[in-house]
């Protein structure tokens, strides 16, 4: 029996997963179809990602566009998440968040606006004047008021 045969498989997927270590600073935009964990600093936008995790103590100065975003560090820029955004207790976002679902844990900070859009559709993108409601999205109980 070999020493290597006892080795357990890693819980981190080996494909489509990237990590930027805490000692790394990236200047420029990042594009990936897979998952990305940032433990260092990114000075640029992150595009087309499946999952972006901004670890505790990490920072992103730029916009993040992904299916899902989890923030435990700091993001200075807007977040566009097709499905879900989560701010952990130490998470700070200085910018707007557009997502189908937004969870802010106790202690999480957002210095911007929150926009919630349906999962099946895209975010509104500001085509409607501020304060104007879309009556087609109101529930029947609210429409009678």
N, C-alpha and C positions, 0 to 999 in steps of 0.2 A: 504494500500500500504506500503510495507516494504522499509526500507532504502536501503537494498541490491539489490532490484529489479531494481533500477535506475542505477546501476553500469554498465559502459560501458565495453565491452570486450577489452582486452589488444591487441595492435597492434603486439606484439611479439608472434610468434607461441609458443604454450605450449608444443609441442613435437619436438624432435630432434633439440633442440636449447640450447646451453650452453654458459654461460658468466663467464669469469674469472675477477672478480672485480679488481679495481685498487690497492687494498690492498693485493692482492694475488700474491705470487711467486711460480711457479711450477718448480721443478727440476726433469726432466725426460720427456720421450716421451708421446705424447697424440695421441690416435686413436679414431676417431668418424666418424660415417656415416652421421651425421647431421651438422648443422651450429654451428660455434664457434666464439664467440667474445672475444678478449683478450684486457682487459683494464689494466692489470697488467704486470707481467713479466713471460715469459716462457723460461727456460733454458733447451732446448731439442727440438726435432723435432715434427711436427704435421703431422700425416699421415691420408690418406683416407678420408679427410673431404669433405663435399659438398661445404661449403662456410666458409672461414676464414676471419674475419675482425680484423685487428690490429688497435685498436683505437689510437687516438692522445695521446701521452705521454706513450703509451705502448711499450714493446719491446719483441722480440722473438730472442733468440740466438739459431739457429738451422734451419734445412730445413723445408719448408712447402710444402706439397703435397695435392692439393685439386682441385675441379672442378673450383672454382673461388676464387680469393684472392683480398682483398681490404686492402691497407696499408695506415694508417694515422699516424703511429708511426714509429718505427725502426725495421728492420729485418736484422740480421747479419747471413746470410746463403742463400742458394739457394731457389728459388721459382719454383715449378713445377705445373702449372695450366693447366688443360685439355682444358678449354675454355677461361678464361679471367683473366687478372691481371690489377688492377688499383692502381696507386700511387696518393694519394691526395696531396695537396699543401705542407703538412708537412711530407709527407712520405719519408723515407730513406731506401734504400735497399743496403747493402754491400754484394753483391753476384750476381750470375747469375739469370736471369729470363727466364724460358722456358714456353711459353704460346701460345695459338692460336691467342689471341688478347692482346695487351698491350697498356694501356692508362696512360700517365704520365702527370698529371696536372702541370701547371706552378708553379715552386717551388719544385716539387718532385725531388728526387736525386737517381740516380742509380750508384753505384760504382761496376760495373761488366759488363757482356755481356748480350745482349738481343737476344733470339732465338725465332723466330715465326714459328710455325708448323701448319699444317692443323688441323682443329677440328676433322675430321674423323680419322686421324692417330695419332701416337705417335711422340714425338720429336725424332730427329735424334740420340741423345745419343752419338755423337762424333765418329760415325763409319767412317766418311769421313775425310780425311786430311783437315786441315785448308786452306781456300782459294779455294778449289775445288768446282765447282758449279754443281748442279744437273740439267742437261739440260731439263729433263722431267718436271720440275716445272716452267720453264721460259715461259712467254707468247709468242705467235707467233711473236709479234712485236719485242721482244728482241732477239729471236732466230736468226733473219736475220742479226743482227748487229755483 
